[in-house]
Amino acid sequence: MKLTLDLRWRQAVAARPDSPFLIFEGPDGAVSTWTYAEFDDLVSEVAGGLVEQGLRRGSSVHLALSNGPAFIACWIATARLGAWIVPADPEVTSHELRSQFARTRPAVGVCSTARRDVYLAADPEMPVLCVDDADVVLDGLRAGSPDWTLHEVPNGEDRAALMFTSGTTSAPKGVVITQANYAFAGDVMSAAASLTPDDRQFVVLPLFHANAQYYSFAAAISVGASVALMHRFSASQFLEQAARHAVTHASLFAAPMRMILARANPVPGLRLRHCWYAQNLTSAQYVDFAELVGCSPRQLYGMTETIPAVLSNRVLSPDPMALGEQTLGCVVEVQTENGTQAGPGEVGELVVGGVRGETLFAEYLDDPRTTEESFRNGWFLTGDLAARRPDGLITFVGRRGDVLKVAGENVSVVEVETVLAEHPSVLEVAVVGEADPIRDVVPVAHVVRAGDVDADELLAWCAERLAKSKRPRRIIWAESLPRTSVGKIRRFELNPPRNDN
């Protein structure tokens, strides 16, 4: 029998009924706490409420909720019923909702009370339950008295979620996640982080994305640990909240980490001993952040499709310039275009082995062609380019589209970004390709300044550190970079005009 999210939850409740599960700090700063048993009671009543609205085994509930107990209760309740969630950005528009509804055909929707009109504009016929962002009672989601307890226990193959990808390079795809996927993610990530029942996860990233679900909540449930959930991320309050709630584990992206460095002051009493992070930091930013939080963050690599982070840095002396090594329980290779294993230092594509619906995502929603094209000889093709160093650690080179062919030379935009980011007056940078009549394509840098610097200075900085083909053709100043809700840069929105001057 395959493991399920529902089973992992029931095991945690049975083993740790009186231990804390969720600590929620709401928009007004009020703090509410539930034990595993108390939250399980809430889950049962919410499950009944969803059944009252028409949710059945195999059907879906659309969630457009900000971070709060309502999201977690709906998620676990839906899993218990053998149904599946469709988590969406709480700021989703009616236009986006219509597309999502058409693709997922939800039996019921759950949204913020303030967003009810947006939901109704998308589909006035769909049953909708509303809850305030600060609501910790959830009366509007609870059942009257329907008996749902005779529902069949879910299987590992049952669909548990449909998550839309971030869309950093193209339109979002619908990634089908199973009950077994969530159980596997929690087991792998709790072990990789050495999480114990006495630890406490700190969640500030949005719940509708995989990071908070896989790396934090599923991991906590796997071992019966607790979670401190913040209504939203605050760079200026991050350290104070971490100290106040005695958290030991956190998960972040590079962009929020840079914001914390810019706005937060040192806080006594921190108990953080572990912090995951994704995407690139400069060496200086890494050292400063480690000193600020009191532990050495570990970079990792994963996708919605890969379920857990398949690469993670070592516990001892993590290297911020590397994605890490194969996470225990995962299978990863760097392969050439013809499917052979790349040699040390050779750039190839990161590929992930596993079983669909167990250790890898099940499929893309209603898109068998894209699903099959995403695999080669059983390996999932991530689309990310990497190289394995002699010490065994894997380094990131870029997305397939992030390697530019400049006059026949391969140029990694990540390498160019790394050099520019080392300049003390550069806060953030994104490099994209621009068509060129002579060299086919040239790199162009979109830069957010952190201090006084002009284009000539940055171009000279690059000239001292990069080969001619890698140097940006020009600098484009930006107030900010277009990002997804978890901080990933949406490169496809940075399309500079043709410049033949």
Buried (B, 14 or more C-beta within 10 A) or exposed (E): EBBBBBBBBBBBBEEBBEBBBBBBBBBEEEEBBBBBBBBBEBBBBBBBBBBBBEBEEEBBBBBBBBBBBBBBBBBBBBBBBBBBBBBBBBEBEBEBBEBBBEBBEBBBBBBBEEBBEBBBEBBEEBBBBBBBBBBBEBEBBBBEEEEBEEBEEBBBEBBBBBBBBBBBBEEBBBBBBBBBBBBBBBBBBBBBBEBEEEBBBBBBBBBBBBBBBBBBBBBBBBBBBBBBBBBBBBBEBBBBBBBBBBBBBBBBBBBBBBBBBEEBEEBEEBBBBBBBBBBBBBEEBBEBBBEBBBBBBBBBBBBBBBBBBBBBBBEEEBBBBBBBBBBEBBBBBBBEEEBEEBEEEEBBBBBBBBEBBBBBBBBBBEBEEEBEEBBBEEBBBBBBBBBBBEEEBBBBBBBEBBBBEBEEEEBBBBBBBBBBBBBEBBBBBBBBBBBBEEBEBBBBBBBBBBEEBEBEEBBEBBEEBBEEBBBBBBBBEBEEBBBBBBBBBBBBBBEBEEEEE
